[in-house]
Amino acid sequence: MFTGIVREVGAVAAFDGSRLVVSAPETAGGATVGDSVAVAGVCLTVVEAKGGNLAFDVVPETLSRTSLGALEPGAAVNLEPSLRVGDQLGGHVVQGHVDAVGRVRSVAVEGDGRRLWVDAPEAVLGYCLEKGSVAVDGVSLTVAALDDEGFEIALIPHTLAATTLGRLEPGDEVNLEADVLAKVLERLVAGRLP
């Protein structure tokens, strides 16, 4: 489990389509084999940690449901180690289970921040509401506005500097995860949970 508060921006060192190696000096320093780390919002298992690098095995299922397959050496990725007992819960509950891939519609400067519109499929949009939570590439964010095709978020200067979101441009793909609490509530209301 994660909170969507990015701890480090790493860089892809190598990716052959199945083994992803990320340069992450801060995260790698405390990681061991078997740990979960959110990489661009995708929960992956550490299979090797040495020399400031983390290695992960990425299976076809993950590639088919996320934007990880497009990663190339040098690409920046948001990193968040999984929560440990006693950690601060600063964002919202994020599982690292990507619901869909969205596409950046527009980016507009707003003072020192930015407004970002993301087009999203119904698998995510159906769970979005103004002032509700959504994770974009693993970053916990608040929905500022909605339309029939997507949602808008307001990015503060800290988020722009501490994550990869400040580098996004129209047309870029992003991993999206709807708020798990909204999904559970839907199941409860529909009477599908015991």
Secondary structure, DSSP 8 states (H G I E B T S, - for coil): -B-S---EEEEEEEE-SSEEEEE-HHHHHH--TT-EEEETTEEEEEEEEETTEEEEE--HHHHHHSSGGG--TT-EEEEEE---TT----S--B-S---EEEEEEEEEEETTEEEEEEE--HHHHTT--TT-EEEETTEEEEEEEE-SSEEEEEE-HHHHHHSGGGG--TT-EEEEEE-HHHHHHHHHHTT---
